Amino acid sequence: MLRVGGRLHALSAVILLVAMIGALPGVLPRAAAAEAETVTVATHDLEPFVMTDGQIKSGFTIELLEAVAKRENWTLAYLSVDNVEQQLAAVREERVDAAAAAISITAKRTRDYDFSQPILGAGLQIMVPTSQLERSTPGLKDFLDLLFSKIMFVWLLAGLVISVLPAHLIWLTERRHTHSMVSKSYFKGILQSMAWSLGMLAGQPDTFPQHRFTRGLSILWAFVGLVFVAYYTATLTANLTVEKFDAKINQPSDLVGKRVCTVAATEPADYLTSIGVSPREVATIDDCYAALKKGDLDAVVFDSPVLRYYVANEADGVAQLVGTVFEPEDYGVAFPNGSDLRKRFNQGLLAVKEDGTFDLIKQKWFGFENDPDGQNGS
């Protein structure tokens, strides 16, 4: 009996132990969640990547960092600095765990820092004051371009198509008349009827129908011709005389000898120097904006996403982008060499790209351009 009782006690102890172990999964995640790792990131304000309003930060890079942090169980803390140089210095001096905004990934920088996978592809672009845009009037080249354009082909094709039906009606009725204006032969008669229909559209028919039905149709077709010709003429005139603007600066080679501004110690500054341009190098892109508004500059060269955002939201019509994006580059998050956080960030970045979060954030801040699709970036 004692032996049986001992076995019951042992069995009860085992069951209790199993129950306690089974309860641990419900307890451990809460403990882990409460011990989220704090990751400090150096940023600087750079619309639309990083923007600060009081204690609240927003922007493309901030939302992307938060999305990755959520998946990696990180709590983010931010160190605000003035420019990219200070961001990278904070990483180098290990005052922060990473730096992010719109930092260009370059061969030179990869020697001193470990970069994440690209968070956005971009490039450089030129912005000029609208006062430098000159109105241009259409010339012979514009006329020839329009003459052999797609819109001209479409309109001619439309005129041909809408002439087919009345051509058949004309042939079916006119061929029975003694003094018919069309041949009784189908192909020859249809061609003659189409020629008459097209002539009516242009308002200059060579002959006049003999049959009563065809005469009534010709009156109706005359109104159709008036409308068609009027609309056709208006459309072509609008395309030919639309006001155009030509810029004195359209590409990097046009910048030589001009008053050009960019941000110091950035990729745009290095690029301009490499092509023989001596830019005015300032502390922030806002300084370039201010000088442009005062009329002190011929152009601003900087990261395309930043300039596009400025023109669309803050330029108030005083600036315009010209030319195409050049010197393509990628932005990434900078980590100290050998940092374990880089691999985890890349895993989180891949996750937000796979589940569609990245695309939603990108569309929110850049529309579908990135296109794009760096203020003190680069």
LUMVEXBA-55101 format. One record per residue (C-alpha): residue in three letters; x, y, z. Coordinates in nm, 3 decimals. Example, Ala and Ser with C-alpha at 12.3 -4.5 7.8 and 13.67 -1.06 7.14 Angstrom:
<nodes>
{aa = ALA | u = 1.230 | v = -0.450 | w = 0.780}
{aa = SER | u = 1.367 | v = -0.106 | w = 0.714}
</nodes>
This chain:
<nodes>
{aa = MET | u = 0.000 | v = 0.000 | w = 0.000}
{aa = LEU | u = 0.280 | v = 0.236 | w = 0.088}
{aa = ARG | u = 0.447 | v = 0.151 | w = -0.237}
{aa = VAL | u = 0.127 | v = 0.240 | w = -0.433}
{aa = GLY | u = 0.088 | v = 0.567 | w = -0.246}
{aa = GLY | u = 0.444 | v = 0.662 | w = -0.323}
{aa = ARG | u = 0.384 | v = 0.599 | w = -0.688}
{aa = LEU | u = 0.074 | v = 0.821 | w = -0.683}
{aa = HIS | u = 0.271 | v = 1.102 | w = -0.521}
{aa = ALA | u = 0.546 | v = 1.067 | w = -0.781}
{aa = LEU | u = 0.292 | v = 1.066 | w = -1.065}
{aa = SER | u = 0.125 | v = 1.378 | w = -0.924}
{aa = ALA | u = 0.460 | v = 1.554 | w = -0.906}
{aa = VAL | u = 0.536 | v = 1.468 | w = -1.269}
{aa = ILE | u = 0.197 | v = 1.593 | w = -1.384}
{aa = LEU | u = 0.245 | v = 1.918 | w = -1.192}
{aa = LEU | u = 0.591 | v = 1.965 | w = -1.342}
{aa = VAL | u = 0.460 | v = 1.905 | w = -1.694}
{aa = ALA | u = 0.178 | v = 2.158 | w = -1.633}
{aa = MET | u = 0.429 | v = 2.420 | w = -1.517}
{aa = ILE | u = 0.651 | v = 2.365 | w = -1.821}
{aa = GLY | u = 0.346 | v = 2.391 | w = -2.047}
{aa = ALA | u = 0.262 | v = 2.726 | w = -1.896}
{aa = LEU | u = 0.607 | v = 2.871 | w = -1.966}
{aa = PRO | u = 0.547 | v = 2.957 | w = -2.337}
{aa = GLY | u = 0.266 | v = 3.186 | w = -2.227}
{aa = VAL | u = 0.493 | v = 3.361 | w = -1.980}
{aa = LEU | u = 0.826 | v = 3.380 | w = -2.164}
{aa = PRO | u = 0.709 | v = 3.585 | w = -2.469}
{aa = ARG | u = 0.576 | v = 3.853 | w = -2.239}
{aa = ALA | u = 0.906 | v = 3.870 | w = -2.062}
{aa = ALA | u = 1.089 | v = 3.887 | w = -2.394}
{aa = ALA | u = 0.856 | v = 4.156 | w = -2.523}
{aa = ALA | u = 0.920 | v = 4.361 | w = -2.212}
{aa = GLU | u = 1.294 | v = 4.338 | w = -2.277}
{aa = ALA | u = 1.299 | v = 4.483 | w = -2.631}
{aa = GLU | u = 1.646 | v = 4.590 | w = -2.741}
{aa = THR | u = 1.707 | v = 4.963 | w = -2.773}
{aa = VAL | u = 1.876 | v = 5.069 | w = -3.096}
{aa = THR | u = 2.000 | v = 5.427 | w = -3.130}
{aa = VAL | u = 1.999 | v = 5.582 | w = -3.478}
{aa = ALA | u = 2.162 | v = 5.909 | w = -3.586}
{aa = THR | u = 1.939 | v = 6.111 | w = -3.820}
{aa = HIS | u = 1.917 | v = 6.460 | w = -3.961}
{aa = ASP | u = 1.612 | v = 6.638 | w = -4.097}
{aa = LEU | u = 1.585 | v = 6.587 | w = -4.470}
{aa = GLU | u = 1.246 | v = 6.611 | w = -4.639}
{aa = PRO | u = 1.085 | v = 6.374 | w = -4.722}
{aa = PHE | u = 1.314 | v = 6.121 | w = -4.550}
{aa = VAL | u = 1.330 | v = 6.261 | w = -4.198}
{aa = MET | u = 1.116 | v = 6.543 | w = -4.058}
{aa = THR | u = 1.090 | v = 6.654 | w = -3.697}
{aa = ASP | u = 0.792 | v = 6.827 | w = -3.537}
{aa = GLY | u = 0.862 | v = 6.876 | w = -3.169}
{aa = GLN | u = 0.935 | v = 6.529 | w = -3.034}
{aa = ILE | u = 0.771 | v = 6.352 | w = -3.326}
{aa = LYS | u = 0.968 | v = 6.229 | w = -3.626}
{aa = SER | u = 0.817 | v = 6.127 | w = -3.958}
{aa = GLY | u = 0.922 | v = 6.064 | w = -4.316}
{aa = PHE | u = 1.006 | v = 5.776 | w = -4.546}
{aa = THR | u = 1.318 | v = 5.661 | w = -4.358}
{aa = ILE | u = 1.156 | v = 5.693 | w = -4.016}
{aa = GLU | u = 0.854 | v = 5.484 | w = -4.115}
{aa = LEU | u = 1.078 | v = 5.222 | w = -4.273}
{aa = LEU | u = 1.299 | v = 5.204 | w = -3.962}
{aa = GLU | u = 0.992 | v = 5.167 | w = -3.740}
{aa = ALA | u = 0.855 | v = 4.888 | w = -3.958}
{aa = VAL | u = 1.183 | v = 4.694 | w = -3.940}
{aa = ALA | u = 1.217 | v = 4.761 | w = -3.566}
{aa = LYS | u = 0.872 | v = 4.615 | w = -3.504}
{aa = ARG | u = 0.974 | v = 4.289 | w = -3.669}
{aa = GLU | u = 1.308 | v = 4.273 | w = -3.489}
{aa = ASN | u = 1.166 | v = 4.366 | w = -3.148}
{aa = TRP | u = 1.370 | v = 4.685 | w = -3.126}
{aa = THR | u = 1.289 | v = 5.009 | w = -2.953}
{aa = LEU | u = 1.432 | v = 5.297 | w = -3.153}
{aa = ALA | u = 1.597 | v = 5.603 | w = -3.003}
{aa = TYR | u = 1.709 | v = 5.891 | w = -3.224}
{aa = LEU | u = 2.010 | v = 6.120 | w = -3.209}
{aa = SER | u = 1.947 | v = 6.431 | w = -3.419}
{aa = VAL | u = 2.247 | v = 6.591 | w = -3.591}
{aa = ASP | u = 2.292 | v = 6.852 | w = -3.863}
{aa = ASN | u = 2.423 | v = 6.660 | w = -4.166}
{aa = VAL | u = 2.549 | v = 6.332 | w = -4.307}
{aa = GLU | u = 2.905 | v = 6.394 | w = -4.192}
{aa = GLN | u = 2.790 | v = 6.419 | w = -3.831}
{aa = GLN | u = 2.574 | v = 6.109 | w = -3.872}
{aa = LEU | u = 2.868 | v = 5.903 | w = -3.993}
{aa = ALA | u = 3.094 | v = 6.047 | w = -3.725}
{aa = ALA | u = 2.846 | v = 5.933 | w = -3.459}
{aa = VAL | u = 2.858 | v = 5.580 | w = -3.602}
{aa = ARG | u = 3.237 | v = 5.583 | w = -3.626}
{aa = GLU | u = 3.270 | v = 5.701 | w = -3.265}
{aa = GLU | u = 3.015 | v = 5.437 | w = -3.155}
{aa = ARG | u = 2.784 | v = 5.696 | w = -3.003}
{aa = VAL | u = 2.499 | v = 5.534 | w = -3.196}
{aa = ASP | u = 2.422 | v = 5.191 | w = -3.336}
{aa = ALA | u = 2.339 | v = 5.314 | w = -3.687}
{aa = ALA | u = 2.279 | v = 5.619 | w = -3.907}
{aa = ALA | u = 1.991 | v = 5.666 | w = -4.151}
{aa = ALA | u = 1.820 | v = 5.933 | w = -4.359}
{aa = ALA | u = 1.929 | v = 5.943 | w = -4.723}
{aa = ILE | u = 2.290 | v = 5.825 | w = -4.698}
{aa = SER | u = 2.442 | v = 5.725 | w = -5.030}
{aa = ILE | u = 2.623 | v = 5.393 | w = -5.042}
{aa = THR | u = 2.965 | v = 5.456 | w = -5.197}
{aa = ALA | u = 3.280 | v = 5.249 | w = -5.237}
{aa = LYS | u = 3.470 | v = 5.494 | w = -5.017}
{aa = ARG | u = 3.217 | v = 5.475 | w = -4.735}
{aa = THR | u = 3.196 | v = 5.095 | w = -4.741}
{aa = ARG | u = 3.560 | v = 5.085 | w = -4.627}
{aa = ASP | u = 3.466 | v = 5.251 | w = -4.300}
{aa = TYR | u = 3.107 | v = 5.137 | w = -4.245}
{aa = ASP | u = 2.888 | v = 4.834 | w = -4.298}
{aa = PHE | u = 2.585 | v = 4.931 | w = -4.504}
{aa = SER | u = 2.249 | v = 4.762 | w = -4.514}
{aa = GLN | u = 2.086 | v = 4.646 | w = -4.834}
{aa = PRO | u = 1.962 | v = 4.951 | w = -5.031}
{aa = ILE | u = 1.649 | v = 5.109 | w = -4.889}
{aa = LEU | u = 1.585 | v = 5.327 | w = -5.196}
{aa = GLY | u = 1.733 | v = 5.389 | w = -5.540}
{aa = ALA | u = 1.782 | v = 5.751 | w = -5.647}
{aa = GLY | u = 2.017 | v = 5.981 | w = -5.837}
{aa = LEU | u = 2.101 | v = 6.347 | w = -5.892}
{aa = GLN | u = 1.894 | v = 6.609 | w = -6.069}
{aa = ILE | u = 1.912 | v = 6.978 | w = -6.159}
{aa = MET | u = 1.670 | v = 7.244 | w = -6.033}
{aa = VAL | u = 1.660 | v = 7.594 | w = -6.183}
{aa = PRO | u = 1.462 | v = 7.911 | w = -6.104}
{aa = THR | u = 1.155 | v = 7.947 | w = -6.321}
{aa = SER | u = 1.279 | v = 8.296 | w = -6.417}
{aa = GLN | u = 1.541 | v = 8.124 | w = -6.634}
{aa = LEU | u = 1.284 | v = 7.933 | w = -6.836}
{aa = GLU | u = 1.220 | v = 8.094 | w = -7.175}
{aa = ARG | u = 0.896 | v = 8.070 | w = -7.371}
{aa = SER | u = 0.941 | v = 7.912 | w = -7.710}
{aa = THR | u = 0.716 | v = 7.938 | w = -8.015}
{aa = PRO | u = 0.654 | v = 7.647 | w = -8.254}
{aa = GLY | u = 0.864 | v = 7.641 | w = -8.570}
{aa = LEU | u = 0.900 | v = 7.425 | w = -8.879}
{aa = LYS | u = 1.041 | v = 7.136 | w = -8.679}
{aa = ASP | u = 0.737 | v = 7.140 | w = -8.447}
{aa = PHE | u = 0.506 | v = 7.139 | w = -8.750}
{aa = LEU | u = 0.686 | v = 6.845 | w = -8.910}
{aa = ASP | u = 0.688 | v = 6.656 | w = -8.581}
{aa = LEU | u = 0.312 | v = 6.706 | w = -8.558}
{aa = LEU | u = 0.258 | v = 6.616 | w = -8.924}
{aa = PHE | u = 0.420 | v = 6.276 | w = -8.874}
{aa = SER | u = 0.300 | v = 6.225 | w = -8.519}
{aa = LYS | u = 0.080 | v = 5.954 | w = -8.376}
{aa = ILE | u = -0.209 | v = 6.196 | w = -8.321}
{aa = MET | u = -0.210 | v = 6.289 | w = -8.691}
{aa = PHE | u = -0.216 | v = 5.921 | w = -8.788}
{aa = VAL | u = -0.504 | v = 5.853 | w = -8.547}
{aa = TRP | u = -0.714 | v = 6.136 | w = -8.687}
{aa = LEU | u = -0.656 | v = 6.035 | w = -9.048}
{aa = LEU | u = -0.742 | v = 5.676 | w = -8.962}
{aa = ALA | u = -1.058 | v = 5.795 | w = -8.785}
{aa = GLY | u = -1.166 | v = 5.993 | w = -9.092}
{aa = LEU | u = -1.108 | v = 5.689 | w = -9.311}
{aa = VAL | u = -1.303 | v = 5.456 | w = -9.082}
{aa = ILE | u = -1.608 | v = 5.679 | w = -9.042}
{aa = SER | u = -1.622 | v = 5.718 | w = -9.420}
{aa = VAL | u = -1.666 | v = 5.346 | w = -9.481}
{aa = LEU | u = -2.032 | v = 5.316 | w = -9.371}
{aa = PRO | u = -2.171 | v = 5.614 | w = -9.569}
{aa = ALA | u = -1.963 | v = 5.499 | w = -9.868}
{aa = HIS | u = -2.155 | v = 5.170 | w = -9.874}
{aa = LEU | u = -2.491 | v = 5.343 | w = -9.832}
{aa = ILE | u = -2.407 | v = 5.581 | w = -10.116}
{aa = TRP | u = -2.297 | v = 5.301 | w = -10.347}
{aa = LEU | u = -2.606 | v = 5.086 | w = -10.273}
{aa = THR | u = -2.844 | v = 5.369 | w = -10.357}
{aa = GLU | u = -2.657 | v = 5.568 | w = -10.623}
{aa = ARG | u = -2.564 | v = 5.271 | w = -10.845}
{aa = ARG | u = -2.933 | v = 5.228 | w = -10.939}
{aa = HIS | u = -2.968 | v = 5.582 | w = -11.071}
{aa = THR | u = -2.930 | v = 5.642 | w = -11.443}
{aa = HIS | u = -2.685 | v = 5.930 | w = -11.391}
{aa = SER | u = -2.512 | v = 5.779 | w = -11.089}
{aa = MET | u = -2.199 | v = 5.951 | w = -10.965}
{aa = VAL | u = -2.044 | v = 5.612 | w = -10.878}
{aa = SER | u = -1.964 | v = 5.300 | w = -11.075}
{aa = LYS | u = -2.191 | v = 4.994 | w = -11.050}
{aa = SER | u = -1.876 | v = 4.785 | w = -10.990}
{aa = TYR | u = -1.830 | v = 4.723 | w = -10.613}
{aa = PHE | u = -1.463 | v = 4.804 | w = -10.562}
{aa = LYS | u = -1.456 | v = 5.099 | w = -10.803}
{aa = GLY | u = -1.791 | v = 5.226 | w = -10.673}
{aa = ILE | u = -1.688 | v = 5.196 | w = -10.306}
{aa = LEU | u = -1.363 | v = 5.385 | w = -10.371}
{aa = GLN | u = -1.558 | v = 5.661 | w = -10.547}
{aa = SER | u = -1.809 | v = 5.672 | w = -10.260}
{aa = MET | u = -1.532 | v = 5.690 | w = -9.998}
{aa = ALA | u = -1.365 | v = 5.970 | w = -10.193}
{aa = TRP | u = -1.695 | v = 6.157 | w = -10.189}
{aa = SER | u = -1.738 | v = 6.091 | w = -9.812}
{aa = LEU | u = -1.387 | v = 6.217 | w = -9.738}
{aa = GLY | u = -1.451 | v = 6.516 | w = -9.961}
{aa = MET | u = -1.762 | v = 6.597 | w = -9.758}
{aa = LEU | u = -1.561 | v = 6.577 | w = -9.437}
{aa = ALA | u = -1.322 | v = 6.830 | w = -9.585}
{aa = GLY | u = -1.613 | v = 7.034 | w = -9.725}
{aa = GLN | u = -1.503 | v = 6.995 | w = -10.091}
{aa = PRO | u = -1.696 | v = 6.712 | w = -10.270}
{aa = ASP | u = -1.629 | v = 6.682 | w = -10.644}
{aa = THR | u = -1.977 | v = 6.559 | w = -10.740}
{aa = PHE | u = -2.328 | v = 6.563 | w = -10.599}
{aa = PRO | u = -2.554 | v = 6.258 | w = -10.547}
{aa = GLN | u = -2.858 | v = 6.200 | w = -10.772}
{aa = HIS | u = -3.075 | v = 5.976 | w = -10.556}
{aa = ARG | u = -3.309 | v = 6.146 | w = -10.305}
{aa = PHE | u = -3.197 | v = 5.927 | w = -10.016}
{aa = THR | u = -2.833 | v = 5.999 | w = -10.092}
{aa = ARG | u = -2.903 | v = 6.374 | w = -10.113}
{aa = GLY | u = -3.060 | v = 6.361 | w = -9.766}
{aa = LEU | u = -2.762 | v = 6.165 | w = -9.642}
{aa = SER | u = -2.527 | v = 6.422 | w = -9.791}
{aa = ILE | u = -2.691 | v = 6.701 | w = -9.589}
{aa = LEU | u = -2.651 | v = 6.499 | w = -9.267}
{aa = TRP | u = -2.295 | v = 6.411 | w = -9.362}
{aa = ALA | u = -2.218 | v = 6.779 | w = -9.422}
{aa = PHE | u = -2.297 | v = 6.852 | w = -9.054}
{aa = VAL | u = -2.081 | v = 6.558 | w = -8.947}
{aa = GLY | u = -1.803 | v = 6.697 | w = -9.165}
{aa = LEU | u = -1.828 | v = 7.040 | w = -9.003}
{aa = VAL | u = -1.802 | v = 6.894 | w = -8.653}
{aa = PHE | u = -1.517 | v = 6.659 | w = -8.749}
{aa = VAL | u = -1.311 | v = 6.927 | w = -8.920}
{aa = ALA | u = -1.368 | v = 7.179 | w = -8.640}
{aa = TYR | u = -1.265 | v = 6.933 | w = -8.368}
{aa = TYR | u = -0.972 | v = 6.805 | w = -8.575}
{aa = THR | u = -0.844 | v = 7.156 | w = -8.639}
{aa = ALA | u = -0.883 | v = 7.259 | w = -8.275}
{aa = THR | u = -0.693 | v = 6.953 | w = -8.152}
{aa = LEU | u = -0.403 | v = 6.998 | w = -8.391}
{aa = THR | u = -0.386 | v = 7.371 | w = -8.321}
{aa = ALA | u = -0.376 | v = 7.308 | w = -7.947}
{aa = ASN | u = -0.094 | v = 7.056 | w = -7.991}
{aa = LEU | u = 0.103 | v = 7.289 | w = -8.216}
{aa = THR | u = 0.064 | v = 7.614 | w = -8.025}
{aa = VAL | u = 0.081 | v = 7.484 | w = -7.667}
{aa = GLU | u = 0.316 | v = 7.709 | w = -7.474}
{aa = LYS | u = 0.653 | v = 7.550 | w = -7.415}
{aa = PHE | u = 0.940 | v = 7.646 | w = -7.189}
{aa = ASP | u = 1.305 | v = 7.595 | w = -7.270}
{aa = ALA | u = 1.569 | v = 7.605 | w = -6.999}
{aa = LYS | u = 1.918 | v = 7.742 | w = -7.047}
{aa = ILE | u = 2.041 | v = 7.453 | w = -6.831}
{aa = ASN | u = 1.923 | v = 7.102 | w = -6.916}
{aa = GLN | u = 2.215 | v = 6.870 | w = -6.841}
{aa = PRO | u = 2.531 | v = 6.854 | w = -6.627}
{aa = SER | u = 2.754 | v = 6.991 | w = -6.907}
{aa = ASP | u = 2.546 | v = 7.311 | w = -6.906}
{aa = LEU | u = 2.650 | v = 7.381 | w = -6.546}
{aa = VAL | u = 3.008 | v = 7.480 | w = -6.627}
{aa = GLY | u = 3.056 | v = 7.851 | w = -6.559}
{aa = LYS | u = 2.717 | v = 7.881 | w = -6.387}
{aa = ARG | u = 2.629 | v = 7.969 | w = -6.029}
{aa = VAL | u = 2.553 | v = 7.626 | w = -5.886}
{aa = CYS | u = 2.471 | v = 7.534 | w = -5.527}
{aa = THR | u = 2.484 | v = 7.202 | w = -5.342}
{aa = VAL | u = 2.551 | v = 7.070 | w = -4.993}
{aa = ALA | u = 2.911 | v = 7.037 | w = -4.875}
{aa = ALA | u = 3.070 | v = 6.696 | w = -4.821}
{aa = THR | u = 2.806 | v = 6.511 | w = -5.023}
{aa = GLU | u = 2.806 | v = 6.302 | w = -5.338}
{aa = PRO | u = 2.658 | v = 6.589 | w = -5.547}
{aa = ALA | u = 2.948 | v = 6.811 | w = -5.438}
{aa = ASP | u = 3.204 | v = 6.548 | w = -5.535}
{aa = TYR | u = 3.035 | v = 6.489 | w = -5.870}
{aa = LEU | u = 3.020 | v = 6.858 | w = -5.962}
{aa = THR | u = 3.388 | v = 6.900 | w = -5.881}
{aa = SER | u = 3.473 | v = 6.597 | w = -6.097}
{aa = ILE | u = 3.312 | v = 6.755 | w = -6.407}
{aa = GLY | u = 3.483 | v = 7.091 | w = -6.364}
{aa = VAL | u = 3.205 | v = 7.279 | w = -6.186}
{aa = SER | u = 3.294 | v = 7.487 | w = -5.880}
{aa = PRO | u = 2.973 | v = 7.485 | w = -5.675}
{aa = ARG | u = 2.878 | v = 7.699 | w = -5.383}
{aa = GLU | u = 2.889 | v = 7.444 | w = -5.099}
{aa = VAL | u = 2.655 | v = 7.517 | w = -4.809}
{aa = ALA | u = 2.568 | v = 7.349 | w = -4.481}
{aa = THR | u = 2.211 | v = 7.245 | w = -4.567}
{aa = ILE | u = 1.996 | v = 7.223 | w = -4.876}
{aa = ASP | u = 1.770 | v = 7.488 | w = -4.724}
{aa = ASP | u = 2.054 | v = 7.735 | w = -4.778}
{aa = CYS | u = 2.044 | v = 7.652 | w = -5.150}
{aa = TYR | u = 1.668 | v = 7.701 | w = -5.159}
{aa = ALA | u = 1.700 | v = 8.043 | w = -4.996}
{aa = ALA | u = 1.972 | v = 8.157 | w = -5.237}
{aa = LEU | u = 1.768 | v = 8.034 | w = -5.535}
{aa = LYS | u = 1.466 | v = 8.236 | w = -5.425}
{aa = LYS | u = 1.683 | v = 8.547 | w = -5.390}
{aa = GLY | u = 1.803 | v = 8.509 | w = -5.749}
{aa = ASP | u = 2.162 | v = 8.441 | w = -5.649}
{aa = LEU | u = 2.184 | v = 8.103 | w = -5.829}
{aa = ASP | u = 2.150 | v = 7.957 | w = -6.175}
{aa = ALA | u = 2.092 | v = 7.603 | w = -6.053}
{aa = VAL | u = 2.080 | v = 7.365 | w = -5.758}
{aa = VAL | u = 2.213 | v = 7.011 | w = -5.795}
{aa = PHE | u = 2.110 | v = 6.755 | w = -5.539}
{aa = ASP | u = 1.938 | v = 6.423 | w = -5.481}
{aa = SER | u = 1.637 | v = 6.386 | w = -5.708}
{aa = PRO | u = 1.381 | v = 6.271 | w = -5.442}
{aa = VAL | u = 1.460 | v = 6.574 | w = -5.226}
{aa = LEU | u = 1.434 | v = 6.826 | w = -5.510}
{aa = ARG | u = 1.117 | v = 6.666 | w = -5.646}
{aa = TYR | u = 0.954 | v = 6.688 | w = -5.303}
{aa = TYR | u = 1.057 | v = 7.053 | w = -5.269}
{aa = VAL | u = 0.924 | v = 7.152 | w = -5.613}
{aa = ALA | u = 0.596 | v = 6.970 | w = -5.554}
{aa = ASN | u = 0.531 | v = 7.094 | w = -5.201}
{aa = GLU | u = 0.731 | v = 7.403 | w = -5.108}
{aa = ALA | u = 0.878 | v = 7.581 | w = -5.410}
{aa = ASP | u = 0.571 | v = 7.804 | w = -5.463}
{aa = GLY | u = 0.637 | v = 7.813 | w = -5.837}
{aa = VAL | u = 0.985 | v = 7.966 | w = -5.810}
{aa = ALA | u = 1.176 | v = 7.653 | w = -5.911}
{aa = GLN | u = 1.149 | v = 7.377 | w = -6.169}
{aa = LEU | u = 1.332 | v = 7.050 | w = -6.233}
{aa = VAL | u = 1.505 | v = 7.016 | w = -6.571}
{aa = GLY | u = 1.668 | v = 6.730 | w = -6.753}
{aa = THR | u = 1.671 | v = 6.370 | w = -6.638}
{aa = VAL | u = 1.810 | v = 6.192 | w = -6.332}
{aa = PHE | u = 2.183 | v = 6.121 | w = -6.361}
{aa = GLU | u = 2.451 | v = 5.956 | w = -6.148}
{aa = PRO | u = 2.222 | v = 5.683 | w = -6.006}
{aa = GLU | u = 2.288 | v = 5.587 | w = -5.645}
{aa = ASP | u = 2.140 | v = 5.381 | w = -5.362}
{aa = TYR | u = 2.061 | v = 5.486 | w = -5.006}
{aa = GLY | u = 2.133 | v = 5.258 | w = -4.712}
{aa = VAL | u = 2.158 | v = 5.244 | w = -4.333}
{aa = ALA | u = 2.517 | v = 5.276 | w = -4.204}
{aa = PHE | u = 2.639 | v = 5.049 | w = -3.923}
{aa = PRO | u = 2.981 | v = 5.019 | w = -3.758}
{aa = ASN | u = 3.205 | v = 4.765 | w = -3.926}
{aa = GLY | u = 3.128 | v = 4.418 | w = -3.793}
{aa = SER | u = 2.794 | v = 4.517 | w = -3.638}
{aa = ASP | u = 2.557 | v = 4.224 | w = -3.572}
{aa = LEU | u = 2.264 | v = 4.461 | w = -3.623}
{aa = ARG | u = 2.321 | v = 4.489 | w = -3.996}
{aa = LYS | u = 2.221 | v = 4.127 | w = -4.063}
{aa = ARG | u = 1.912 | v = 4.161 | w = -3.846}
{aa = PHE | u = 1.816 | v = 4.488 | w = -4.017}
{aa = ASN | u = 1.851 | v = 4.325 | w = -4.359}
{aa = GLN | u = 1.627 | v = 4.039 | w = -4.247}
{aa = GLY | u = 1.366 | v = 4.287 | w = -4.125}
{aa = LEU | u = 1.398 | v = 4.492 | w = -4.445}
{aa = LEU | u = 1.341 | v = 4.179 | w = -4.655}
{aa = ALA | u = 1.034 | v = 4.099 | w = -4.445}
{aa = VAL | u = 0.873 | v = 4.441 | w = -4.496}
{aa = LYS | u = 0.942 | v = 4.417 | w = -4.870}
{aa = GLU | u = 0.787 | v = 4.071 | w = -4.892}
{aa = ASP | u = 0.468 | v = 4.160 | w = -4.703}
{aa = GLY | u = 0.406 | v = 4.481 | w = -4.902}
{aa = THR | u = 0.476 | v = 4.726 | w = -4.618}
{aa = PHE | u = 0.774 | v = 4.875 | w = -4.802}
{aa = ASP | u = 0.567 | v = 4.949 | w = -5.113}
{aa = LEU | u = 0.298 | v = 5.122 | w = -4.906}
{aa = ILE | u = 0.554 | v = 5.344 | w = -4.733}
{aa = LYS | u = 0.725 | v = 5.425 | w = -5.062}
{aa = GLN | u = 0.400 | v = 5.515 | w = -5.234}
{aa = LYS | u = 0.295 | v = 5.734 | w = -4.942}
{aa = TRP | u = 0.604 | v = 5.952 | w = -4.965}
{aa = PHE | u = 0.696 | v = 5.935 | w = -5.334}
{aa = GLY | u = 0.374 | v = 5.847 | w = -5.509}
{aa = PHE | u = 0.447 | v = 5.550 | w = -5.753}
{aa = GLU | u = 0.822 | v = 5.776 | w = -5.851}
{aa = ASN | u = 1.058 | v = 5.689 | w = -5.727}
{aa = ASP | u = 1.061 | v = 5.658 | w = -6.013}
{aa = PRO | u = 1.190 | v = 5.723 | w = -5.811}
{aa = ASP | u = 1.254 | v = 5.729 | w = -5.712}
{aa = GLY | u = 1.887 | v = 6.285 | w = -5.039}
{aa = GLN | u = 1.807 | v = 6.748 | w = -4.819}
{aa = ASN | u = 2.147 | v = 6.696 | w = -4.672}
{aa = GLY | u = 2.151 | v = 6.347 | w = -4.811}
{aa = SER | u = 2.423 | v = 6.186 | w = -5.009}
</nodes>
